Amino acid sequence: MPGEQREQWSGRTGFMLAAIGSAVGLGNIWRFPYMAYENGGGAFLVPYLVALFTTGLPLLVMKYAIGHRFRGSAPAALGRLSRRAETIGWWQALLCVVVGAYYAVLVAWAVRYTWLSFDQRWGDDPNSFFFDEHLRTAEEPGISLSPVGSVAWPLLGVWIVTLGVLAFGIRRGVERLNRILLPALFVVFGLLVLRALFLPGAAEGLDALFTPDWSAMADGSVWMAAYGQVFFSLSIGMGIMSTYASYLRRRADLTGPALAAGFANSSFEILAGIGVFSVIGFMALSAGSGVDEVVTDGIGLAFIAFPQVISEMPGGATIFGVLFFGCLAMAGITSLISIIQVPIAAVQERTGSSRTVAVASVGGSIAAVSLLLFPTTHGLHLLDVVDHFMSHYGIVLSALVLVIVVAGSRKLPMLQDHVNRTSSITLGRWWRLALGVITPIALGMMLVQSLRSELSDPYGGYPVPFLITAGWAVVVGVIVFSVVLARRSFRGSADVRDREGTL
């Protein structure tokens, strides 16, 4: 806010750890391995790396540049970049509100399963345990307020930790937690992968993952899958990275941390692929079937397949389970904190309130909605549909509109100059080309592909009225509400020109 000292990271390392902590989340562990397997195995790494260099890293640097150049939350920084872009800033902040409300539930599941791993309480049928005892899932989709204590209590704990860390601020809260959890995550997950490599059948699982199917590279859907994976895994569609970059010092390097975050995230995904498919190979051997018959992704992999493996594992099953679900919880909590920081910063700057008040009001409200809607008998159906529509339409569309507005208003050269003044690695014309041409085309094709699939086969076999209520209505509601919020002048937006001369 004008006239006040803005919070700052202690240095480059603190910022990089927070950025990596945001990027490395649940999707790295349970989404990337399956995406690689389904889209050409080892050959998938080629489009994946192309997507990383042509869209992921350029977009990440752009988000850093906007936040650092205009030193504000997503709505404030984008409003100072272009008056038309303030709506996009609120759009991304509201996306974080919705995503944070249900993402916390996934973290809560991981927390509870960490505890359950001590005695493998899921028994011989992890599938029935997960749906019937853990979630008590209703057969028909809908919205109810019937609470499920086995989810509600861990979820309450997750929110207490998240809001407590955020209340301590950027340096004493967010940075300090990431300095502890992120190194612990990499070490613990490395030990987990090492154990998985020595399971019977691990080699067959790795062969299935990394054997390249070069013909897949001629399939456009494989390239879209690669761009989608990079886009989602780097947390570049919701205003997180621009918000985090706004707390950097004025002469901070931007390209170096972007490369570090991008490569750290990709390295963790590949490590996750090695660990997950080593376990899947063991599953296939134990079941006497092929890898293709047991491979899965998402919550089915984490909360059904892995508990089955843990129960059958020869030696160290308890430790393996605690490490695996502990890693999910650690990866999830650092990402959740970064998600909730976005709307907190936006409201804090809009209202001029203190951090404590903003955390209590904004974070507390998101937590209340999360605790009310998702740990219920219909919570899984609601979470599934909201996540699908946010991921495939809300987040992608907001990023596409942002890139078009920034490139169309000819702000890329100004942002490039800003980055080059302080960074160790300078940007060239390729950066503007990537953002002005390649990124909009890739994001646009992702949207078109999703819409085609949606129109031909409604998601998940859910009833259309439920998809409209829990999916499309949420996507449209976020956009409408962001327009309403942006109609009011943002606090401090009028002093842009005065501030530009000091940056």
C-alpha positions in Angstrom: 0.0 0.0 0.0 1.2 3.6 -0.7 3.1 5.1 2.2 3.7 1.8 4.0 6.7 -0.5 4.0 5.8 -3.6 2.0 6.8 -7.0 3.3 9.8 -8.6 1.7 11.5 -12.0 1.5 14.7 -12.2 3.4 16.5 -12.8 0.1 16.6 -14.8 -3.2 16.7 -18.2 -1.5 13.6 -17.5 0.5 11.7 -16.4 -2.5 12.8 -19.4 -4.6 11.9 -21.9 -1.9 8.4 -20.3 -1.6 7.9 -20.4 -5.4 9.1 -24.0 -5.6 6.9 -24.9 -2.7 3.9 -23.4 -4.5 4.6 -25.3 -7.7 5.4 -28.6 -6.2 2.0 -29.9 -5.1 -0.2 -33.0 -5.1 -0.5 -33.0 -8.9 3.2 -33.5 -9.3 2.9 -36.9 -7.5 -0.3 -38.3 -8.8 -0.8 -36.5 -12.2 2.5 -36.3 -14.0 3.4 -40.0 -14.0 0.1 -41.0 -15.4 0.2 -38.2 -18.0 3.6 -39.4 -19.2 2.5 -43.0 -19.3 -0.6 -42.3 -21.3 1.1 -39.9 -23.8 4.1 -41.7 -25.2 6.2 -42.7 -22.1 9.7 -41.5 -22.5 8.8 -39.7 -25.7 6.4 -37.5 -23.7 9.5 -35.7 -22.2 10.1 -34.1 -25.6 6.8 -32.1 -25.9 7.0 -31.6 -22.1 10.3 -29.8 -22.4 9.2 -27.9 -25.4 6.1 -26.7 -23.5 8.3 -25.8 -20.5 10.6 -23.5 -22.6 8.0 -22.0 -24.9 5.1 -21.4 -22.5 5.9 -22.4 -18.9 9.1 -20.4 -18.2 8.1 -17.4 -20.4 4.8 -17.1 -18.6 6.4 -17.6 -15.2 8.9 -14.8 -15.9 6.0 -12.5 -17.1 4.2 -13.1 -13.8 7.3 -12.4 -11.8 7.9 -9.2 -13.8 4.4 -7.9 -13.3 4.4 -8.5 -9.6 7.9 -7.1 -9.1 7.5 -4.1 -11.4 4.2 -2.9 -9.9 4.7 -4.3 -6.4 1.2 -5.2 -5.5 -1.3 -8.0 -5.2 -2.7 -9.5 -8.4 -5.5 -6.9 -8.9 -3.3 -4.0 -7.8 -0.3 -4.9 -10.0 -2.4 -5.7 -13.1 -4.5 -2.5 -12.5 -1.2 -0.5 -12.6 -0.1 -2.4 -15.7 -3.3 -1.7 -17.5 -6.6 -0.4 -16.2 -8.4 -3.1 -18.3 -6.3 -5.8 -16.6 -7.5 -5.1 -13.0 -10.5 -7.3 -13.6 -8.2 -10.2 -14.5 -6.4 -9.7 -11.2 -9.6 -10.0 -9.3 -10.6 -13.0 -11.5 -7.4 -14.8 -10.5 -7.8 -13.9 -6.8 -11.3 -15.3 -6.8 -10.1 -18.4 -8.6 -7.7 -18.9 -5.6 -10.7 -18.5 -3.2 -12.5 -21.4 -5.0 -9.5 -23.6 -5.5 -8.2 -23.1 -2.0 -11.6 -24.1 -0.5 -11.4 -27.6 -2.1 -7.6 -28.1 -2.3 -7.5 -28.0 1.5 -9.7 -31.0 1.5 -7.2 -33.1 -0.5 -4.5 -32.0 2.0 -6.8 -33.1 4.9 -7.2 -36.6 3.3 -3.4 -36.9 3.1 -3.1 -35.9 6.8 -5.6 -38.5 7.9 -4.0 -41.2 5.8 -0.6 -40.4 7.3 -2.1 -41.3 10.6 -4.0 -44.4 9.2 -0.7 -45.7 7.8 0.5 -46.6 11.3 -1.9 -49.6 11.5 -3.2 -49.7 7.9 -6.7 -49.2 9.1 -8.0 -49.4 5.5 -7.8 -53.2 5.8 -8.1 -55.5 2.8 -10.4 -53.3 0.7 -9.0 -49.7 0.5 -11.6 -48.8 -2.2 -14.6 -49.5 0.1 -12.8 -47.9 3.0 -12.0 -44.7 1.1 -15.5 -44.2 -0.2 -17.7 -45.7 2.4 -15.9 -45.2 5.7 -13.5 -42.3 5.1 -15.8 -40.1 2.9 -19.2 -41.8 3.4 -19.9 -40.8 -0.1 -23.5 -40.5 -1.2 -24.4 -42.6 -4.3 -26.1 -39.7 -6.1 -24.4 -36.3 -6.7 -25.8 -33.2 -5.0 -25.1 -30.7 -2.3 -25.7 -31.4 1.3 -24.5 -30.2 4.8 -24.3 -33.6 6.4 -20.8 -33.6 8.0 -18.3 -36.4 7.9 -16.1 -36.1 11.0 -13.2 -38.2 9.5 -12.7 -35.4 7.0 -13.9 -32.4 8.9 -11.4 -32.7 11.8 -8.3 -33.1 9.7 -9.6 -30.3 7.5 -10.0 -28.0 10.5 -6.4 -28.7 11.5 -5.2 -27.9 8.0 -6.9 -24.6 8.1 -5.6 -23.7 11.5 -2.0 -24.4 10.3 -2.5 -22.5 7.0 -4.0 -19.4 8.5 -1.5 -19.4 11.4 1.4 -19.4 9.0 -0.1 -16.7 6.9 -0.8 -14.6 10.0 2.9 -14.5 10.7 3.5 -12.8 7.4 5.7 -13.4 4.4 9.1 -13.7 6.0 8.3 -15.1 9.5 5.5 -17.3 8.3 5.5 -18.4 4.6 9.2 -18.3 4.1 10.1 -20.0 7.4 7.7 -22.8 6.7 9.0 -23.4 3.2 12.6 -23.4 4.5 11.7 -26.3 6.7 9.1 -28.3 4.7 10.6 -28.1 1.2 14.0 -29.6 1.9 12.3 -32.2 4.1 9.9 -33.0 1.3 12.7 -33.6 -1.2 14.7 -35.7 1.2 11.8 -37.8 2.4 10.5 -38.3 -1.1 13.9 -39.3 -2.3 14.0 -42.0 0.4 10.6 -43.1 -0.6 11.7 -43.5 -4.2 14.8 -45.3 -3.2 12.7 -47.9 -1.3 10.3 -48.2 -4.2 13.2 -49.0 -6.6 14.0 -52.2 -4.7 10.4 -53.5 -4.8 9.9 -56.7 -6.8 8.6 -55.7 -10.3 9.9 -52.1 -10.1 11.9 -52.5 -13.3 8.8 -53.5 -15.2 7.0 -50.5 -14.0 9.9 -48.2 -15.0 10.0 -49.8 -18.4 6.3 -49.1 -18.9 6.9 -45.5 -18.0 10.0 -44.6 -19.9 9.9 -46.8 -23.0 9.3 -44.2 -25.7 6.5 -44.4 -28.2 7.8 -42.0 -30.7 4.6 -42.2 -32.8 2.7 -40.4 -30.1 4.6 -37.2 -30.9 2.5 -37.0 -34.1 -0.7 -36.8 -32.0 -1.8 -33.2 -31.2 -3.5 -34.3 -28.0 -0.1 -35.4 -26.6 1.3 -32.0 -27.1 -1.8 -30.4 -25.5 -1.4 -32.8 -22.6 2.3 -31.6 -22.2 1.3 -27.9 -22.3 -1.5 -28.6 -19.8 0.8 -30.4 -17.4 3.4 -27.6 -17.5 0.8 -24.9 -17.1 -0.9 -26.4 -14.1 2.2 -27.7 -12.3 4.0 -24.3 -12.3 1.1 -22.5 -10.6 1.1 -19.8 -13.3 -2.6 -19.3 -13.9 -3.9 -17.9 -10.6 -1.9 -14.8 -9.6 0.3 -16.7 -7.1 3.7 -16.0 -8.7 3.0 -12.3 -9.4 1.9 -11.9 -5.7 5.0 -13.7 -4.4 7.3 -11.6 -6.7 5.8 -8.4 -5.4 7.6 -9.1 -2.1 11.0 -9.2 -3.7 13.6 -6.5 -3.2 13.7 -3.8 -5.9 17.0 -5.0 -7.5 16.1 -8.7 -7.4 17.1 -11.2 -10.0 14.0 -12.6 -11.8 15.1 -15.0 -14.5 17.4 -17.0 -12.2 14.6 -17.9 -9.7 12.2 -18.6 -12.6 14.6 -21.2 -14.1 15.3 -22.7 -10.7 11.6 -23.0 -9.9 10.8 -24.5 -13.3 13.6 -27.0 -13.3 13.1 -28.0 -9.6 9.4 -28.6 -10.3 10.1 -30.7 -13.4 12.8 -32.7 -11.6 10.4 -33.5 -8.8 7.8 -34.6 -11.3 10.3 -37.0 -12.9 11.3 -38.2 -9.5 7.7 -38.8 -8.7 7.3 -40.8 -11.9 10.1 -43.1 -11.0 8.7 -43.7 -7.5 5.1 -44.1 -8.6 5.8 -46.5 -11.5 8.2 -48.6 -9.4 5.2 -49.1 -7.0 2.9 -49.8 -10.0 5.3 -52.4 -11.3 5.1 -54.1 -7.8 1.3 -53.9 -7.9 1.2 -55.6 -11.3 3.6 -58.3 -10.2 1.5 -59.0 -7.1 -1.7 -59.1 -9.0 -0.2 -61.2 -11.8 -1.4 -58.7 -14.4 0.2 -56.2 -16.7 1.1 -52.6 -15.8 -1.6 -51.3 -18.0 -4.3 -53.1 -15.9 -3.3 -51.5 -12.6 -2.1 -48.0 -13.6 -4.3 -45.1 -12.5 -3.9 -41.5 -11.4 -5.4 -38.9 -9.1 -7.1 -39.8 -5.9 -7.5 -43.4 -7.1 -3.7 -43.8 -7.2 -3.0 -42.0 -3.9 -5.9 -43.2 -1.6 -6.8 -46.6 -3.1 -3.9 -48.1 -5.0 -1.1 -47.0 -2.7 -2.8 -48.2 0.5 -3.2 -51.6 -1.2 0.5 -51.6 -2.0 1.4 -50.6 1.6 -0.6 -53.5 3.0 1.2 -56.0 0.7 4.7 -54.5 1.0 7.4 -56.9 2.2 8.9 -55.0 5.1 8.7 -51.4 6.1 5.1 -51.0 5.1 4.2 -48.6 8.0 7.2 -46.4 7.3 6.6 -46.3 3.6 2.9 -45.3 4.2 3.8 -42.6 6.6 6.5 -41.2 4.3 4.2 -41.3 1.2 1.2 -39.6 2.8 3.4 -37.3 4.8 4.9 -36.1 1.5 1.5 -35.5 0.0 0.6 -33.4 3.1 3.8 -31.4 3.0 3.5 -30.7 -0.8 -0.1 -29.8 -0.4 0.2 -27.4 2.6 3.0 -25.3 0.9 0.8 -25.0 -2.2 -2.3 -24.2 -0.2 -0.6 -21.4 1.6 0.5 -19.8 -1.7 -3.1 -20.1 -3.0 -4.7 -18.4 0.0 -2.1 -15.6 0.1 -3.4 -14.3 -3.2 -6.9 -13.2 -2.1 -5.5 -12.1 1.3 -3.1 -9.8 -0.3 -5.7 -8.4 -2.6 -8.2 -7.6 0.1 -5.5 -6.3 2.4 -4.4 -3.7 -0.2 -8.0 -2.9 -1.3 -9.1 -2.1 2.2 -5.9 -1.0 3.9 -6.4 -3.5 6.7 -3.7 -5.2 8.7 -2.4 -8.6 7.8 -4.1 -10.1 10.9 -7.5 -8.7 10.0 -7.1 -9.8 6.3 -6.1 -13.3 7.3 -8.9 -13.6 9.8 -11.6 -12.2 7.5 -10.6 -13.6 4.1 -8.8 -16.8 5.1 -11.5 -17.4 7.8 -14.3 -17.0 5.3 -12.7 -19.4 2.8 -12.1 -21.9 5.6 -15.7 -21.7 6.7 -17.0 -22.4 3.2 -14.5 -25.2 2.9 -15.6 -26.8 6.2 -19.3 -26.3 5.3 -19.4 -27.8 1.8 -16.7 -30.4 1.3 -16.4 -32.7 4.4 -19.9 -33.9 3.7 -21.5 -37.0 2.2 -21.8 -35.2 -1.2 -18.4 -33.5 -0.8 -16.5 -35.7 -3.2 -18.9 -35.2 -6.1 -18.8 -31.4 -5.5 -15.0 -31.3 -5.3 -14.6 -33.4 -8.4 -16.9 -31.1 -10.6 -15.6 -27.8 -9.2 -12.0 -28.9 -9.7 -12.7 -30.0 -13.3 -14.3 -26.7 -14.3 -11.8 -24.5 -12.5 -8.9 -26.4 -14.0 -10.1 -26.7 -17.6 -12.0 -23.4 -18.0 -11.6 -20.9 -15.2 -7.8 -20.9 -14.8 -6.9 -21.5 -18.5 -9.3 -18.8 -19.7 -8.0 -16.2 -17.2 -4.4 -16.9 -18.3 -5.4 -16.7 -22.0 -7.1 -13.3 -21.5 -4.2 -12.0 -19.5 -1.6 -12.9 -22.1 -3.8 -11.4 -24.9 -4.3 -8.1 -22.9 -0.6 -7.8 -22.0 0.7 -8.6 -25.4 -2.1 -6.6 -27.1 -1.5 -3.5 -25.1 2.2 -3.7 -26.0 3.4 -4.0 -22.4 5.8 -6.9 -23.1 8.8 -4.7 -24.2 8.4 -2.7 -20.9 8.3 -5.8 -18.8 11.3 -7.2 -20.7 13.3 -4.1 -20.0 12.4 -4.3 -16.3 13.6 -7.9 -16.1 16.8 -7.3 -18.0 17.8 -4.4 -15.7 18.1 -6.6 -12.7 18.4 -10.2 -13.9 21.5 -12.4 -14.4 20.0 -13.9 -17.6 18.5 -11.4 -20.0 15.5 -11.9 -22.2 15.5 -11.7 -26.0 13.0 -11.5 -28.7 12.1 -15.2 -28.2 10.4 -14.3 -24.9 8.0 -11.8 -26.6 7.4 -14.3 -29.4 6.6 -17.1 -27.0 4.1 -15.0 -25.1 2.7 -13.1 -28.0 2.2 -16.1 -30.3 2.9 -19.6 -28.9 1.3 -19.2 -25.4 -2.0 -17.8 -26.7 -2.3 -20.5 -29.3 -1.5 -23.3 -26.8 -3.9 -22.0 -24.2 -6.6 -21.5 -26.8 -6.2 -25.0 -28.2 -6.4 -26.4 -24.6 -9.8 -24.6 -24.2 -11.1 -25.8 -27.5 -10.1 -29.3 -26.8 -11.8 -29.2 -23.4 -15.0 -27.8 -24.8 -15.2 -30.4 -27.5 -14.9 -33.1 -25.0 -17.4 -31.5 -22.7 -20.0 -31.0 -25.4 -19.7 -34.6 -26.7 -19.6 -36.3 -23.4 -20.6 -34.4 -20.2 -17.9 -34.8 -17.5 -17.9 -37.8 -15.3 -21.3 -39.0 -16.3 -22.8 -36.4 -13.9 -26.3 -35.1 -14.5 -26.3 -31.9 -16.6 -28.1 -29.8 -14.0 -25.4 -30.7 -11.4 -22.7 -29.8 -13.9 -24.3 -26.5 -14.5 -24.8 -25.7 -10.8 -21.5 -26.9 -9.5 -19.4 -26.2 -12.6 -20.4 -23.6 -15.1 -22.2 -21.4 -12.6 -19.1 -21.2 -10.5 -16.9 -20.4 -13.5 -19.3 -17.6 -14.6 -19.9 -16.4 -11.1 -16.1 -15.8 -10.5 -15.9 -13.8 -13.7 -19.0 -11.6 -12.9 -17.9 -11.0 -9.3 -14.4 -10.0 -10.5 -15.9 -7.4 -12.9 -18.0 -6.0 -10.0 -14.9 -5.7 -7.7 -12.8 -4.0 -10.5 -15.4 -1.3 -11.1 -14.2 0.4 -7.9 -10.8 2.2 -8.2 -8.1 0.2 -6.6 -6.5 1.7 -3.6 -3.2 3.3 -4.8 -3.8 2.7 -8.5 -3.8 6.4 -9.3 -0.2 6.9 -8.2 1.2 4.5 -10.8 3.2 7.1 -12.7 4.7 8.5 -9.6 5.8 5.0 -8.5 7.1 4.0 -11.9 9.9 6.5 -11.7 11.3 4.8 -8.6 11.3 1.3 -9.8 
